[in-house]
Amino acid sequence: MGLELKRGHLQTMAKITLSIFIIVPMTGLSLATDILGVNSSISYGETLVSSNLIFELGFFTPHNSSMSYLGIWYKFSPNMIVWVANRNNPLADRGGILTFNSVGNLVVLNQLNGVVWSSEWSGVLQNPIAQLLDTGNFVLWDNFVSSSDETYLWQSFNYSSDMLLAGMKLMLNLKTGFEQRLTTWKSMDDPSPGDYVLELNNTQGLYEVVQGHVNSKKNRTGQWNGVQFVGSPIVPSPPAVPVFVYTESEISFMFEVQERQLFSVAKLNYLGVLQLLVVNRSRSATWNAMIEFPSDPCDIYGRCGANAICNGSLCECVIGFMPKSPDEWTVLNFSSGCKRTIPLNCSKGEGFWEIENVKLPDQLEVTLYRSMSLDECKDKCLKNCSCTAYAISDIRGRGIGCLMWFGDLIDMRVLEEGNHVQTLYVRQSASKLGIHAYAN
Ligand SMILES: *[C@@H]1O[C@H](CO)[C@@H](O)[C@H](O)[C@H]1NC(C)=O
């Protein structure tokens, strides 16, 4: 993806920078470099600046707080803190320093030389170099080791805070179990971990981004359909082109920016709202929230209960279903959802009712066949008496792949115009087929 520079190249850059750095005497406040080498350190007020002056790294103190933290921010927008090192372990004063320990790990020390944060690389580095890149990634490597090893030993992009920068991944490593997710700040002025997380969800089949609050789902973007997360407003655009990868070893999501003067961040704010914040540097230094998720009541997870579709402020039972508690339903309490008017008995003549432009249900119990056609999918679902619905899993081209649901259908909503068309086929008893209205 072109974002991780080869280390050989970096080393060349680093050597040049270092030689300049050695000639220029250190004058105090600004290190005027993107590199931190062995035997050097940064204290409050000193910073590293990436080579094109985009990002800055140093200690900061949030408004209304006396604590200090090591962090990274945009040089043109110092309030936009994109990464925090010691968010679990704030410094009580401004006496912290960033330096290397005896085995070459990056450490933040307090005034008593206590370690409040460490990069926790397990090996020993002979000649450690830390560099702040123009991507916002703070990377650690060993200038001593031969350049055949091309990975960073540690990088801040693997330890996200509450924000994704372009090229930074939400990730689930299926081999090691390593998971990279976003965790909100506790409040606007407190970077310590808050109540909401944004993560890739490894359910059976395809995967989705979920925001959780104490292990309960708050919002769900819906599964990746080859173009976007089906229920999220993040569609490909110059400030953010979403990239989703699933292989046998890794599931990951990131975005890329397509225009040089655009800067975008995907921030999970302390209220648990995912925002795409964008600034156009050729025009201003003001960040605009291009997208917010959730954006309306239908984005609240499971608002309509089972087997119902959220539409504006109302819920509608899927055809063939009726409210479980009509009394609650009439006072607009939809949480108990809908049940079948006529139970399925897997008899001949059962078929499917087609619902267009819908956010597909949560994948609580699903099976995915990645290369199956829609017709095969229909046959397969029909033959399995417990299959309640099916849909195409990848809508690109003519569509490919088969998702089959078992059990209740949870968290569906009507999609707005402009979303990529997604159709759900819901199993119906023979006698229900042919009715053309929601049984509301
Ligand atoms: C809605 O109905 C559920 C039971 O289905 C009940 O537990 C809940 O308290 C009701 N909510 C309101 C706001 O009345």
The ligand as an SDF file (V2000), in Angstrom:
LIG
                    3D

 14 14  0  0  0  0  0  0  0  0999 V2000
  -40.3510   -1.3020   25.9520 C   0  0  0  0  0  0  0  0  0  0  0  0
  -40.7270   -2.6480   26.0970 O   0  0  0  0  0  0  0  0  0  0  0  0
  -39.8390   -3.4660   26.8310 C   0  0  0  0  0  0  0  0  0  0  0  0
  -40.3690   -4.8760   26.8580 C   0  0  0  0  0  0  0  0  0  0  0  0
  -40.5190   -5.3970   25.6070 O   0  0  0  0  0  0  0  0  0  0  0  0
  -39.6910   -2.9330   28.2360 C   0  0  0  0  0  0  0  0  0  0  0  0
  -38.7370   -3.6990   28.9470 O   0  0  0  0  0  0  0  0  0  0  0  0
  -39.2310   -1.4830   28.1870 C   0  0  0  0  0  0  0  0  0  0  0  0
  -39.2110   -0.9530   29.4680 O   0  0  0  0  0  0  0  0  0  0  0  0
  -40.1680   -0.6540   27.3180 C   0  0  0  0  0  0  0  0  0  0  0  0
  -39.6240    0.6740   27.1750 N   0  0  0  0  0  0  0  0  0  0  0  0
  -40.3100    1.7660   27.4690 C   0  0  0  0  0  0  0  0  0  0  0  0
  -39.6020    3.0610   27.2640 C   0  0  0  0  0  0  0  0  0  0  0  0
  -41.4590    1.7250   27.8690 O   0  0  0  0  0  0  0  0  0  0  0  0
  1  2  1  0
  1 10  1  0
  2  3  1  0
  3  4  1  0
  3  6  1  0
  4  5  1  0
  6  7  1  0
  6  8  1  0
  8  9  1  0
  8 10  1  0
 10 11  1  0
 11 12  1  0
 12 13  1  0
 12 14  2  0
M  END
$$$$
